[in-house]
Amino acid sequence: MVLTTSFGAQSAAFLHLATQQNPSLPILFIDTGYHFPETHLFAEELTKKLNLNVTTVRPLLTPQQLEEEHGRLWEMGPTGLEQFHEIIRVEPLRRALSDLNPTLWVAGLRRTSSESREKLSVISSSQSRLKLLPLLDWSDRQVGDYLRLHSLPYHPLWSKGYVSIGDRVTTKRLDEVNDPSELRHFGWKRECGIHEKV
């Protein structure tokens, strides 16, 4: 079994819930090279607080190498953004899952996060493994209640208006957009690809 996390806005609830069931659960974090510094601090805080068994996975290219070779892909429209995510997220996770070869992948997706997630199933199969989404039907209120009940923190950028937190080059604050769909990836798409391609 393996769990994946991006150490996003409300991820402490998912990580706490999962590790209460299995304290040594292997957890994969993809360090894309483009995370906010606050995400790294949050990851360190939660890893220490919850005694997480985290393995960090990185892309084959550093941000400098990527930009020297391909330019600022995230600024090159939907196709460039797709290639950007393939390099910094999809390939590293595919590689890590190939190495670990788990029979069960646990992820913290929720239906309320985006329209593209509304038709997901709590349990599905892909690439000869099962995928479990235990928080799929949780509301924002339920997550917030869980965080308060267990004295767990939100991501530090939450209080600064970042309600959906990804990479610093593709994430906007709530006050910077006209539509919530534009909070991530300039509104071109909601998903980064790992839950569609891996």
C-alpha positions as a LaTeX table, in Angstrom:
\begin{tabular}{lrrr}
\hline
Residue & $x$ (\AA) & $y$ (\AA) & $z$ (\AA) \\
\hline
Met1 & 0.00 & 0.00 & 0.00 \\
Val2 & 1.17 & 3.54 & $-0.72$ \\
Leu3 & $-0.36$ & 6.96 & $-0.15$ \\
Thr4 & 0.34 & 10.09 & $-2.19$ \\
Thr5 & 0.14 & 13.67 & $-0.94$ \\
Ser6 & 0.93 & 17.11 & $-2.28$ \\
Phe7 & 0.82 & 18.63 & 1.23 \\
Gly8 & $-2.02$ & 20.82 & $-0.02$ \\
Ala9 & $-4.37$ & 23.15 & 1.83 \\
Gln10 & $-6.29$ & 20.58 & 3.89 \\
Ser11 & $-4.02$ & 17.55 & 3.55 \\
Ala12 & $-3.40$ & 17.22 & 7.29 \\
Ala13 & $-6.85$ & 15.64 & 7.68 \\
Phe14 & $-6.17$ & 12.95 & 5.10 \\
Leu15 & $-2.67$ & 12.22 & 6.41 \\
His16 & $-3.85$ & 12.01 & 10.01 \\
Leu17 & $-6.80$ & 9.77 & 9.15 \\
Ala18 & $-4.65$ & 7.38 & 7.12 \\
Thr19 & $-1.77$ & 7.13 & 9.57 \\
Gln20 & $-4.14$ & 6.51 & 12.49 \\
Gln21 & $-4.98$ & 3.27 & 10.69 \\
Asn22 & $-1.41$ & 2.48 & 9.63 \\
Pro23 & 1.33 & 4.61 & 11.28 \\
Ser24 & 4.10 & 3.28 & 9.01 \\
Leu25 & 2.15 & 3.73 & 5.78 \\
Pro26 & 4.57 & 4.65 & 2.96 \\
Ile27 & 3.80 & 8.18 & 1.74 \\
Leu28 & 5.01 & 9.61 & $-1.58$ \\
Phe29 & 5.53 & 13.34 & $-2.04$ \\
Ile30 & 6.51 & 14.62 & $-5.47$ \\
Asp31 & 8.85 & 17.57 & $-4.99$ \\
Thr32 & 8.32 & 19.18 & $-8.37$ \\
Gly33 & 10.94 & 21.87 & $-7.78$ \\
Tyr34 & 8.17 & 24.47 & $-8.15$ \\
His35 & 6.45 & 24.25 & $-4.77$ \\
Phe36 & 6.00 & 27.31 & $-2.60$ \\
Pro37 & 8.57 & 27.51 & 0.23 \\
Glu38 & 5.57 & 27.37 & 2.59 \\
Thr39 & 4.65 & 23.94 & 1.20 \\
His40 & 8.07 & 22.60 & 2.17 \\
Leu41 & 7.71 & 24.07 & 5.66 \\
Phe42 & 4.21 & 22.57 & 5.97 \\
Ala43 & 5.52 & 19.18 & 4.82 \\
Glu44 & 8.27 & 19.32 & 7.46 \\
Glu45 & 5.79 & 20.36 & 10.16 \\
Leu46 & 3.31 & 17.57 & 9.37 \\
Thr47 & 6.03 & 14.95 & 8.93 \\
Lys48 & 7.31 & 15.75 & 12.41 \\
Lys49 & 3.88 & 16.18 & 14.04 \\
Leu50 & 2.39 & 12.98 & 12.61 \\
Asn51 & 5.64 & 10.99 & 12.40 \\
Leu52 & 5.05 & 10.39 & 8.69 \\
Asn53 & 6.97 & 7.83 & 6.66 \\
Val54 & 7.59 & 10.11 & 3.66 \\
Thr55 & 9.61 & 9.35 & 0.55 \\
Thr56 & 10.29 & 12.36 & $-1.64$ \\
Val57 & 10.32 & 11.79 & $-5.39$ \\
Arg58 & 11.80 & 14.32 & $-7.81$ \\
Pro59 & 11.66 & 14.89 & $-11.57$ \\
Leu60 & 14.66 & 13.88 & $-13.67$ \\
Leu61 & 15.21 & 17.58 & $-14.53$ \\
Thr62 & 15.76 & 20.43 & $-12.08$ \\
Pro63 & 13.72 & 23.61 & $-12.72$ \\
Gln64 & 16.83 & 25.22 & $-14.25$ \\
Gln65 & 17.42 & 22.27 & $-16.58$ \\
Leu66 & 13.76 & 22.10 & $-17.54$ \\
Glu67 & 13.60 & 25.80 & $-18.41$ \\
Glu68 & 16.90 & 25.72 & $-20.30$ \\
Glu69 & 15.71 & 22.75 & $-22.34$ \\
His70 & 12.02 & 23.54 & $-22.80$ \\
Gly71 & 11.45 & 27.15 & $-21.70$ \\
Arg72 & 8.63 & 28.18 & $-19.35$ \\
Leu73 & 6.25 & 25.45 & $-20.46$ \\
Trp74 & 3.44 & 26.53 & $-18.15$ \\
Glu75 & 3.20 & 29.78 & $-20.14$ \\
Met76 & 2.82 & 27.97 & $-23.48$ \\
Gly77 & $-0.88$ & 27.27 & $-23.40$ \\
Pro78 & $-2.66$ & 24.02 & $-22.50$ \\
Thr79 & $-0.22$ & 21.85 & $-24.49$ \\
Gly80 & 2.80 & 23.37 & $-22.77$ \\
Leu81 & 1.13 & 22.99 & $-19.39$ \\
Glu82 & 0.42 & 19.33 & $-20.15$ \\
Gln83 & 4.10 & 18.74 & $-21.00$ \\
Phe84 & 5.15 & 20.64 & $-17.86$ \\
His85 & 3.04 & 18.36 & $-15.65$ \\
Glu86 & 4.25 & 15.26 & $-17.47$ \\
Ile87 & 7.86 & 16.16 & $-16.65$ \\
Ile88 & 7.47 & 17.41 & $-13.07$ \\
Arg89 & 4.66 & 15.19 & $-11.77$ \\
Val90 & 3.46 & 12.33 & $-13.94$ \\
Glu91 & 6.83 & 10.79 & $-14.82$ \\
Pro92 & 8.20 & 10.92 & $-11.24$ \\
Leu93 & 5.07 & 9.30 & $-9.81$ \\
Arg94 & 4.93 & 6.67 & $-12.55$ \\
Arg95 & 8.58 & 5.84 & $-11.81$ \\
Ala96 & 8.01 & 5.66 & $-8.04$ \\
Leu97 & 4.95 & 3.44 & $-8.37$ \\
Ser98 & 6.82 & 1.19 & $-10.78$ \\
Asp99 & 9.65 & 0.82 & $-8.23$ \\
Leu100 & 7.32 & 0.19 & $-5.27$ \\
Asn101 & 4.72 & $-1.80$ & $-7.22$ \\
Pro102 & 1.93 & $-1.39$ & $-4.62$ \\
Thr103 & $-1.32$ & $-3.31$ & $-4.95$ \\
Leu104 & $-3.20$ & $-0.35$ & $-3.40$ \\
Trp105 & $-2.73$ & 3.39 & $-4.03$ \\
Val106 & $-4.51$ & 5.70 & $-1.56$ \\
Ala107 & $-5.16$ & 9.34 & $-2.53$ \\
Gly108 & $-7.03$ & 12.27 & $-0.98$ \\
Leu109 & $-9.19$ & 13.42 & $-3.90$ \\
Arg110 & $-12.62$ & 14.86 & $-3.09$ \\
Arg111 & $-15.61$ & 15.37 & $-5.38$ \\
Thr112 & $-16.17$ & 18.94 & $-4.22$ \\
Ser113 & $-12.73$ & 20.01 & $-5.48$ \\
Ser114 & $-13.69$ & 20.02 & $-9.17$ \\
Glu115 & $-16.24$ & 18.92 & $-11.75$ \\
Ser116 & $-13.74$ & 16.43 & $-13.17$ \\
Arg117 & $-13.84$ & 14.50 & $-9.90$ \\
Glu118 & $-17.61$ & 14.23 & $-9.54$ \\
Lys119 & $-17.85$ & 10.85 & $-11.29$ \\
Leu120 & $-14.94$ & 9.17 & $-9.53$ \\
Ser121 & $-15.44$ & 6.01 & $-7.48$ \\
Val122 & $-14.19$ & 5.42 & $-3.95$ \\
Ile123 & $-12.49$ & 2.25 & $-5.23$ \\
Ser124 & $-11.28$ & 1.72 & $-8.80$ \\
Ser125 & $-8.57$ & $-0.26$ & $-10.56$ \\
Ser126 & $-5.83$ & 1.00 & $-12.84$ \\
Gln127 & $-2.47$ & $-0.32$ & $-14.01$ \\
Ser128 & $-3.09$ & $-3.65$ & $-12.20$ \\
Arg129 & $-3.54$ & $-1.91$ & $-8.84$ \\
Leu130 & $-6.49$ & $-0.74$ & $-6.77$ \\
Lys131 & $-6.99$ & 2.96 & $-6.05$ \\
Leu132 & $-8.77$ & 4.07 & $-2.89$ \\
Leu133 & $-10.17$ & 7.58 & $-2.35$ \\
Pro134 & $-11.38$ & 7.51 & 1.29 \\
Leu135 & $-12.29$ & 11.23 & 1.46 \\
Leu136 & $-14.07$ & 11.34 & $-1.89$ \\
Asp137 & $-17.46$ & 12.29 & $-0.41$ \\
Trp138 & $-16.20$ & 14.57 & 2.35 \\
Ser139 & $-17.32$ & 18.21 & 2.22 \\
Asp140 & $-15.10$ & 21.20 & 3.05 \\
Arg141 & $-17.03$ & 21.49 & 6.32 \\
Gln142 & $-16.29$ & 17.87 & 7.25 \\
Val143 & $-12.59$ & 18.37 & 6.54 \\
Gly144 & $-12.56$ & 21.59 & 8.57 \\
Asp145 & $-14.36$ & 19.89 & 11.47 \\
Tyr146 & $-11.84$ & 17.03 & 11.39 \\
Leu147 & $-8.90$ & 19.45 & 11.42 \\
Arg148 & $-10.34$ & 21.30 & 14.43 \\
Leu149 & $-11.24$ & 18.10 & 16.29 \\
His150 & $-7.67$ & 16.82 & 16.04 \\
Ser151 & $-5.91$ & 20.22 & 16.35 \\
Leu152 & $-4.42$ & 19.90 & 12.89 \\
Pro153 & $-3.16$ & 22.84 & 10.82 \\
Tyr154 & $-4.21$ & 24.15 & 7.44 \\
His155 & $-1.46$ & 24.92 & 4.93 \\
Pro156 & 0.07 & 28.30 & 5.94 \\
Leu157 & $-0.97$ & 29.87 & 2.61 \\
Trp158 & $-4.64$ & 29.13 & 3.31 \\
Ser159 & $-4.95$ & 32.24 & 5.49 \\
Lys160 & $-3.44$ & 34.32 & 2.67 \\
Gly161 & $-6.23$ & 33.45 & 0.24 \\
Tyr162 & $-4.79$ & 30.33 & $-1.39$ \\
Val163 & $-7.63$ & 27.82 & $-1.14$ \\
Ser164 & $-6.16$ & 25.39 & $-3.68$ \\
Ile165 & $-2.39$ & 25.09 & $-3.52$ \\
Gly166 & $-0.16$ & 23.66 & $-6.22$ \\
Asp167 & 3.01 & 24.99 & $-7.77$ \\
Arg168 & 3.95 & 28.62 & $-7.31$ \\
Val169 & 3.94 & 29.24 & $-11.08$ \\
Thr170 & 0.41 & 27.93 & $-11.71$ \\
Thr171 & $-1.51$ & 28.78 & $-8.49$ \\
Lys172 & $-3.54$ & 31.94 & $-7.85$ \\
Arg173 & $-5.09$ & 33.44 & $-4.73$ \\
Leu174 & $-8.87$ & 33.70 & $-4.56$ \\
Asp175 & $-8.70$ & 37.48 & $-4.94$ \\
Glu176 & $-6.65$ & 37.16 & $-8.16$ \\
Val177 & $-9.31$ & 35.32 & $-10.17$ \\
Asn178 & $-12.84$ & 35.95 & $-11.42$ \\
Asp179 & $-13.81$ & 32.29 & $-11.35$ \\
Pro180 & $-12.67$ & 29.56 & $-8.91$ \\
Ser181 & $-11.78$ & 27.35 & $-11.89$ \\
Glu182 & $-8.87$ & 29.75 & $-12.53$ \\
Leu183 & $-7.22$ & 29.10 & $-9.15$ \\
Arg184 & $-5.01$ & 26.40 & $-10.67$ \\
His185 & $-3.43$ & 26.01 & $-14.11$ \\
Phe186 & $-4.92$ & 29.31 & $-15.38$ \\
Gly187 & $-8.32$ & 27.68 & $-15.71$ \\
Trp188 & $-7.16$ & 25.55 & $-18.64$ \\
Lys189 & $-7.67$ & 22.39 & $-16.61$ \\
Arg190 & $-8.11$ & 21.31 & $-13.00$ \\
Glu191 & $-6.06$ & 18.15 & $-12.91$ \\
Cys192 & $-2.27$ & 17.98 & $-13.17$ \\
Gly193 & $-2.43$ & 14.60 & $-14.85$ \\
Ile194 & $-1.33$ & 12.11 & $-12.22$ \\
His195 & $-4.86$ & 10.92 & $-11.54$ \\
Glu196 & $-5.63$ & 10.67 & $-15.25$ \\
Lys197 & $-2.44$ & 9.10 & $-16.58$ \\
Val198 & $-0.91$ & 7.03 & $-13.77$ \\
\hline
\end{tabular}
